[in-house]
Amino acid sequence: MEKAKEILSVVEKACAENDKKEVESSIGQLQQLLTEEEQEISDIYSSAVLKSLETFQSRLRSTTVKAMISSLRKIVEQNPTDKELKKDFARALRFSINAISTKGMPSIMEEYMTELEKLANNNPDDVVIHEELALASQEITHYWRKRGDFSNLRSRMKKFRTLAEKFPDNEKIKLSLTKSLIVEIDSANKQDIAVVNELLDEIRGISQSIPMNKHLQLEWVHAYLKAMERTYEDPEDSLRWLKSMKEIVEKNKDENFDLALAKGYLNVIASIGKSNKKALEENLDELEKLAESWKNNREMQTIYAQSLIASLQIKGIEEFDETKEILNEFTDLIKDSPDNEDIIKMYIEALLNIIAMLVQEQKAEEIVPLLDRMDDLAGNYPGNEEIQNANKSLQAFLARVGFKRSKEKEDKNRVGYL
């Protein structure tokens, strides 16, 4: 017993220090002790396995994971009345499913899922075991989505819904189900909006059944966002979903809700394009106001910058006064967030694309102010190689097309002489 406790301490320390090799070695020692002092150290072994699986999961070798589960299974079989041990086994199975998911062993994953389902069925009143089954179902749903195995995904979701029906008031199970329904939205045929709407209605019903659960409300918003991200066929769908998102966010004043809403605006802006100028401007203005309310949030400012890029891609240089206004927005963003490299990269991208379009249209008089902007940026970040290289590449490009800032004599091949 004392030896087992010492090994458990080693496992805990190794987990804290991220020492996978030491963990695997120590688990092997515990397995050896298990054959000698089975009953006495079963709890210690269970704790060591759970800690190891939770810490390392997919980084553990598949042989190590299978050995752990095999030993735990034997302990559970020999202690059929130990409820805590069964809960531990359920958690271990769930962690193992996740660990095996990167090993290319779907049959082992399904074997562990079946075992976890059997454990839940044999313990119908044990809520913890069923919650572990729900979490495992959520994880394996993501796995089937990544593999593009929609048949297994649908089959798993059918079982998941049945599980949720058994525990209609369990918020953890409902949350796991909702997250899996979002995966199902992502896997739906892009042309089949009816299926997406049915899934959104299902999520709405779950979320409205427990309106005080913020996590469920946030997943409801994420569901609309996922619906937008998967298709741009009809801007009206995106606008309708954005309206629903705004209604939910209005009741949940929170940073995470506003971030999700900002992403919704971004998707709507891309979806609308040039099809509805009024709606485009309205949503750009609303996103700008939202970003203003979260000035110190790096992600929010980055999303707003992405909307400016999208707007430039839509508008081009047809209305150049508007183009310059958008560039001014970028410079303001950089002043407020001088260390946000994502925004700086987008600003450079915007400048380079606009200059390229102006060269194409032979509008030299508009290029010089943009070159001044690029020079200012390079001057403000003298140690930033990416900015300096971008500026040099721009100068080289303009030299190749014959552009000069100052006139010498007329040369029709130079875009600077229009």
N, C-alpha and C positions, 0 to 999 in steps of 0.2 A: 504493500500500500504506500509506504513512504517513498519507495523508488518511483512509483507511478506519479505521485504528487510532484516529485522533483522534475520528472520529465514534462509534466503539464506546465510547470513554471518555465521550463526551457522553451516549450511550444509558444506560450504566451509572449515571452520575450522575443523570440524569433519572428513572430507575427508583427510585433511592434517595430522590429528592425527590418522588416521586409526580407527576411532571410529564408527563402523557400527551401533551399537545400537542407538547412537545419531542421525545418519543420518536417520534411519528408523523412528524414533520418529518425527523428524523435517519434513520429507516428509509427514507424516500423518497429521501434523498441517497445512502444505501448502494445502493438499487436502481438508481439512475442510474449509480453507479460500477461496479456489477455488470456492466452492459452493456459497459463499457469495459475493465475489468480482471478479467474473470470468474474465472479460475482462481486468481489471486493472492489475492483477497479473499473467496472462497467461505466459508472457515472463519470469518472475521470476521463476515460477514453472518449465517451460521447462529447464531453466539453472540449476536448482537444480537437476532435474531428470538426465540430461546428466552428470553432475559432479558425482553424486552418482553411476550411472551405470558404468561410465568409471573407477571409483576408485575401486569399489567392485565387480562388475559383478557377477561371480558365487557364491560369498559369501553372496549375498543377498538372502533372502527367495523368493521362487517362487511366493508366494502370494503378496509380496511387488513389485516384477517385474511386475506381471500382473496388479496390481492396478496402477502402474505408466503408463504403456502403455495405459490402458483403459482411464485414465484421459487425457493423451496427445492426444489420438485419438479424444476424444470429443472436445478438444481445436482446433485441426486442422480442424475438420468438421465445427466448428463455425467461422473459419477464413480461408475460401477457397482461398483467394487471397494473403495470407501471405506466400511468398516464403521462407523466412528464417525459419519460423515455420515448413514448410514441410521438409526442410533440417535437422532441429533438430530432427524431428520425424523419418526420415530415419536413422540418427545416433543412435537414441534411440532403434529402432527396431534391428539394427545390434548388439548393445551392449547386448540387451535382448536375442537375439539368442545365443550368447556366454554364457550369464548368465544361460540360461535354459539348455544348453548342458550337464551340470553335474547333472541335476535333474531327468534324466530318463523320459523326456517328449518330445519325438520326434514329437508328433502330434502338440504340442504348437510351437515348433521350425518351423515346416513346415507352420503352420498358420501365424507366423510372416514373414516367407520368402515370402509367397504368398501375404501378405499385402505389403511388401516392393516392390515386383515385380509390383503389381498394382499401387503403388505410382510412380514407375519409368515409367510405361506405360502411366500414366496420365500426366506425366511431361517429355515428350520425349526429350526436349532440356535442361533439368537441368542436367548438367554434374555431379555435386556433388552427387545428389541422385543416379545416375547410378554408381558412384565410390563406394558409400556405399553398393550398391547391389553387386558389384564385391567383395568387402571385405567380405561381409556376405556369398557370394557363396564360397569363399576360405575357410572360417571357417567351413561351414557346410560340405564341401567336406572332410575336415580332420575328422569331426565327423563321417561321414558314413564309412570312412576308418577304424577308430578305432573300430567301431561296426561290421566291416566285412560285411556291407550291400552294396555290389557292384552294385546291381541293382539301388538303389537310387543314388549311386555315379555317375554311368554312366548317369542317367537321369539328374542329376544336371549339369554335365559337358556339356551335349548337350545344355542346356539352357545357360550355361556360354559362350560357343563359339558363340552362336547367339548374346548375349549381346556384346561381344567383336567386332563382325563384324559391329555393329552399330557405334562404336567409334574406327575406325582403327588407329587413331593417338594418342589415349589416353594412355600415358605411365603407369599411375597408374593401369588402367584396364588390360593392357597387363601384367604387373608384377604380379597382382593377379591371372590372368589366368595361367601364367607360373608356379607359385607355386602350383596351383591345378593340372596342368598337371604332375608335379613331383609326386604328391600324386597318380595320376592315374598310373604312372609307377610302383610305389610301390605296387599297387593293381593288376597289371597284372599277369597272370598265369606265374609261373617261367619257364615253358617250352616254352612259346610263345615269343621268341626273336623278331619275326617279328612285333608284336604289340609294343614292347618296342622301336624298331627302328623307327617305324612310329611316336610314341610320341616324340622321340628325334628329328626327322626331323621337327615336328611341332614346337617344342621349338626353334630349330635352325632358322627356318623362322622368328619367332617372334623376336628373339634376333638380327638377322642380319638386320631386318627392322629398328632398332634404335641402331646402333653400338656404339653410344656415351653414351648410358645409362649403367652405370657400374653395376647397380643393376640387370638389365636383363642379362648382360654378366655373372655375378656371379651365377645367378640362372641356366644359361645354363650349367656352370661347375657343379653345384650341381645336375643337371639332370643326367649327366653322372655318377656322384658319386652314386646316388641312383640306377641307373641301375646296377652298379657293386655290390652294397651292397645286392641286392635282389637275386643274383644267382651266383654260382661259377661253373656252369656246363661246360662252355667252356672258358679256359683261353684266347683263341684268341679274344673272344668278349671283355674281360676286357682290353687286350692290345690295341685293336682297339679304344675303348672308351678313354683309357688313352692318346693315341696319339692325339685325338681330344681335350681333356682337355688341353694338353700341348700347342697346337696351340692357344687356347683362352687365356691361362694364359700368354703366351709370349707377347701378345698385351696389357695385363693389369697387369702391375707391381704393385702389391699391396699385403699386408699381408694376407687379407682374401682369395684372389685367391691362394696364395701359400699354405695356410693351407688346402684348399679344394684339391689342387693338391697332397699334402702330404698324405692325406687320400686316394686319388686315388692310389698312389703308394702302400700304405699299403694293399689295397684290391687286387691289382694285385699280390703282393708278396704272399699273402695267396692263391690266385687263381692258380698261377703257380705251387706252391709246388715243387715237384721233377721232374715235367714233362719237364722242360726246364731250365737246370742249367745256361746256358749262359744268358738267359733273366732274370732269378732270380738275378744273380750277377749284371747285368747292372742296373736293377731297384733299387737294394739295394744301389749301388754306387750313383745313381742319387738322391735318397732320402737323403743319407748322405750329399751330396753337398748342397741340399736345406736346410737341417737342420742347416748346418754350416753357412748359410747366415742369419739365424734367431736365433742366439745363445741366445738372451735374451727373446725369446718368449717361455713361459712355455708350451703352448699347442703343439707347433712345436716339442720341445724336447721330450715331452711325446709320440707323434706320432712316432718319430724316435725310441724311446725305445720299443714301441709296435712292430715295424718292426724287431728289434733285437730278441724279444721273438718269433715272427713268424719264423724268420730265424733259431733259435735254435730248434724249434719244427720240422722244415723241415729237418734240417741237423742232429739233434741228436748228437751222439758222434762218428760217423763213421770216420769223419775227425777231430780229436781232436785238431789239431793245429788251425783250423778255429774256433772251439768252444772257444778256449782260446782267440783268437783275438776278438770275439764278447763280451766275458766277460770283456776284456780290454776296449772295447768301452763303456760298462756300467760304469766301474769305472771312465772313463773320464767324462761321462755325470753327474755322481754324484758329481764330483769335481766342474763342472761348475754350477750345479744346486743342491746344498747341501740341500735345503729345499723342493725339489720336492718329496713328499712322494710317488706319483704314480710310479716314476722311481725307487725309493728305493724298493718298494714292488715288482716290476717286476724283479729287480736284485736278490732279495731274492728268488723269485719263480724260476728264472733261475738256481741259485746255487743249490737249493734243488732238482729240477728235474734232473739236471746233476749228482749230487751225487747219487741219487737213481738209475739212469741208470748205473753208474759206479759200484755200489754195485751189481747190477744184473749181470753185466759182470765180476765181481770179479777183477776189475782193481784198486787195493788199492793204487798203487803208484801215481795215478792221483788224488786221493781223498784228500790227505794231503794239496796240494796247495790251493784247494778249501776251505778247512777248515780254512786255514790261511786267505783267503779272507773274510770269514764269521766272523772270530775273529776281523779282522781289521774294518769291518763295525760296529760290536758291540762296539768296542773300540771308534770309532768316534762318536757314538750316545749312550752314556751311559744312557741317560734319556729316550730313546725311548723303551717303554715296548714291542711293537710289534717286534722290532728287537731282543731284549734280549730274548723274549719268543721263537722266531723262532730259535735262536741259541741253546737255551736249548733243544728244541724239537729235533733239529738235533742231538745233542750229545746223547740224550736218544735213538733215533732211531739207531744210530751207535753202541751204547752199546748193544742194543738188538740183533743186527746181529753179535756181537762179534768183532767189529772193534776197534783196538787201534793204536795210532800213532807210538808207539815204539814197537820193537820186544822183546819178552822175550824168548819164545820157540815155536817151530812150533806147530800149532794147525790148522788143516784143516778146522775147523768150523769158523775160524776167517778170514774175508776178508783181514785183514792186513797182512796175512802170505801167500803170493802167491809164 
